Amino acid sequence: MSSAPKKQSPRLLRQQKIVDHVVSNGFASAAELSSLTGVSLMTVHRDLDDLVTRGLLRKFHGGVSAQPSTVFESSSDFRLHTHTREKDALAAEGLRMVAPGMSVMIDDSTTALALARLLPDVGPLTVVSNYRQVQEALREVPDIRLIGLGGEYSRTHDSYLGLPCQEMVSSFSVDIVFLSTSAMNAQMTYHQEQEIVLVKRAMLESASTRVLMMDASKVGRAALHRFAPVSAFDHVLLAGEFDPELVEAMREHTDVRQAALT
C-alpha cells in the first residue's frame, strides 16, 4: 500500500502565503503579514529573516519587498507576473529572428522565457538554456533538441549559475542568443548580481547574433554591476513607452526595434 503524500509543515505553508502576498503586492509591512497569517510579529520576523536569507524577499525599513533595486534582483516568481504584455510583444518580435534548424541560447530571464514558449511553432531547433522554466517548457517538444546548462542552482532565479555554468556556456557556439537584464541606459546594460553578469557575458560571447530584449520598466536606470555596452548587441528589442530621445541615442550604437503591444 502506498503511503499518503507528506503534508507541508504549518511554517512552510505560512511562508508560502507570505511570499505569495508580497509577490502579488510588491511589498508588505510586518504588521500586515502578522494579520494575514494570524501569528505574532516575532514569528513573522523569523519567517522574513528566513525568506530574505533564501533570496526570495528583501527587507527595508518598515517591511519587505519583492521589487528589484540597484543591488537586489527580484525573484523569478515575482518577475513571472510583471509586465507580461510587454514580454509577449518582445517574444513575438524575437520569434521573427528564429528560423528552423537554428541553434538558440536563452538566458534565465522571464522575458526570454516568453520567447521560449513560442519556439515549438518554429520547427526543428536546438535550444540551450540555464533557466529551469525554459527547460520545463520545452522538454517534451519533439522538434526541439534541448540542452540544459548546469551549475549551482539558484532558488531565487530558478536557474543554474556559477563557474560550471560559465564553462558549459563557453563550450558552445550558437546561431543566436536572446538575453534580458535588469537595467540599461542608452550606452550600457546592468545587473545587480555579479554571478549572473558573468553567465550573461559568457552567453554573449557564444553567439553569432546577439539580441537584447527589454521592457520600458528596465530602461533609463542602472544597477550595481555593468553587464555589456549597448553596442555589444546586434539588435535591441524594446516594448512599452519610451522617451524618443533615449531610443534615438541607443540607435547610435546598434539596431533598435520597438515591438508593437497587442
N, C-alpha and C positions, 0 to 999 in steps of 0.2 A: 504494500500500500504506500503511495507517495505521500510525503509529508506536506502539510499546508504551507503556503508561502509565508516567509518570515515577515512580520509586520515591522514597519519603521518605528523607531522609538519616538515618544512624545517630543523629545528635544529636536530630533531631525525634522519631524513634521512641523514643529513651531518655526524652526529656522527657515524651512522652505516657504512657509507662509510669509515670513518677514521679507525674504528675498523677492518673492512674487509681488508683494506690496510695493517695495522700493523700486523694483524694475518698472512696474506699471506707472508709478507716480514720479520717478526720477529721484526723489529724496523723501525723508520722513524724520520726525523727531523721535527720541527715545520714549517720550511720554505717549505719543501716538501709537507706537509699536507695543507699548505695555498695555494700552487699552485694547488694541487689536487682538493680542494673544492671550490676554487675561492673566498675565504673570507680572511679577514685581519689576520695578525699574532695575534692580540689581541683576535679576535674571536676564532681562533684556540686554543689559550692558555686557554680560558674559557671552550671550549669543552673538552680539555685534562684534566683540573682540575676536571671536572665533571666525566669523564671516569675513572680517577685514583681513585676518591672517591668511585665509584661504584665497584672498584676492577677489571675492565676489562683491564686496562693497567697500567704500572708503568713508572714514569718519571726517566730519568737520564740526566746527563749533555749533552745537545745538542739535546735531543729528547725524544721519548717514546719507550717502548719495550713491546712485549708480551712474551718474553723469560723468563724462570724461573731464579731465582738467589738463593743464600743461604737463603734469607729471604723472597722471593716472589715466590709463585707458579703461573704459567701461568694459564689463564682461560681455562675452558672446551672447548670453541670454538677453541682456539689455539691448545690444545692437541689433539683434534679430527683429526687434519690434519697433525700430525707429526709422523714419524716412523711407518707408517701404515703397512708396510711389516713385520716388527718385531712383531708388535702386533698381526697380523694374524697368524704368526708362533707360538707365545705363546698361542694363543687361541686354535689352533689345538692340541698342546701338552696338554694343560689343559683339553681339552674335553675327552682325554683318561682316565682321573681320575673320570669321571662322569658316573654313571650308573642309569638306570631307577629306580624310587622310592626314590631317594636320596633327602635330603634337602640341598640346596646350598645357601650360602650367598655370595653376591658380593658387593664390595665397590664402591666408586664413581670415580674410575679410568677409563680412556678411554681404558686401556689395558684390564681390566676385562669386559668392555662393548663389546669388540670384541668377548670374550668368550660367553657372554650372547646371542649374536646374533646367535650362533651355537646351543644353548640349545634346540630349538624346534625340532631338529633332534634326540634327545636322547629318548624321550618318557615321561611318567609321571614324573614330578619333582615338588618340592616346591622350589621356588626361593624367597629369601629375599634380598632387596636392598634399600639403601637410595639415589640411583642415578636416577634422573628423566629420563635420557636417557634409562636406563635399564628397568624401569617401562613402558616407552612408547614402547620399542622394544618387550616386552613380554605380554602386556596387553590383546591382542586378541588371544593368543595361547591357544587352548582348553586344551591341555595336561599339562599345567603349572599352578599350583596354585601360584599366585603371591601375595607376602606380601610386601607392601610398608612401609618403615620406615619413620616416620615423624620427625618434629623438625623445627628449624628455617631455612628457605630457603636461600641458598647462591646463588646469581646470578652468581658470579664468577665461582663456581664449578657446578652449575646446580644440586645441591643436598641438602639434608636435614641434618643439623648438630645440635650441641648444646646438652645440658643436656637431653631434651626429647628424642632425637635420641639415646644417650648413654643408657638411661634407657630402651628403647624399645629393643635395641640390646641385653642387658644383660638378657632380659626375654626369649631369645631363646637358644636352644641347637641344632645346626645343624650338619649334617654329615661332611661338608667340606666348607671352606671359601677360596675364591680367592681374593687376595689383591695385590695392587701395591703401590709404593710410589715414591717419587721424587729423592731419592739418597740413595746410600749404598756403603760400602766398604766390605772387607772380614769378618768383625766381627759385624757390626752394620748397621741398616737401619735408615733413617732420613726423616723428612718432615719439611717444612718451617713454618707450621701453627699449633699451639697448639691444637685448637679445632678439627682439622682433625686427629691429632695424637691420641687424646682421643677416638674418634669414632673408629678408626682403632684398637686400643688396645682392646676396648670392643669386636669388631668383632673377634679378635684373640682368646680371652678367650671363645667365644661362640661356637667354633667349635672343633670337634674331630680330623679333619685333616686340617692342615694349609698350604696353598700354596701361595708362593710369586712369582709374575711374573714381570720380569724386562728386559727392552731392554738395549743395551750397552750404550746408552746416559746417563743413570742414575747411572751407576756403576763406582766406583773408585772416588766418590766425596761425600761431606757431605752437610747437611743443618742445620738450626738453632736448631731444636728440635730432640732429639733422639726418635725414634719410638720403636723398639724392636731389640734385638740381632738376628743375623742370625740363631743362634741355636734354637730360638723360633719357627722356621718354620720346618715343616716336609719335605717339598720339596721346592726347589728354581728352578724356570724355567728361563732360560736365552735365549736371542735371539740377534744375532749380533756378532761383532768381539770383542773378549776379550783377555786380557793378560792371557796366560795359567797358570802363577804362581798365579794370583789372583783367578782363578777358583779353582785351587788345594787348596788354602788357605781356600776358602769357604767350600770345601768338608771335611775339618777337623771338621766342625760344623754341617753339615746337608747333605742331599741328594741333589745333583745338577744335573740338566738335561739341556742340550743345545738343543733348538728347531731348527729344520732344516728350513732354509729360502727357499721359493719356488720362 
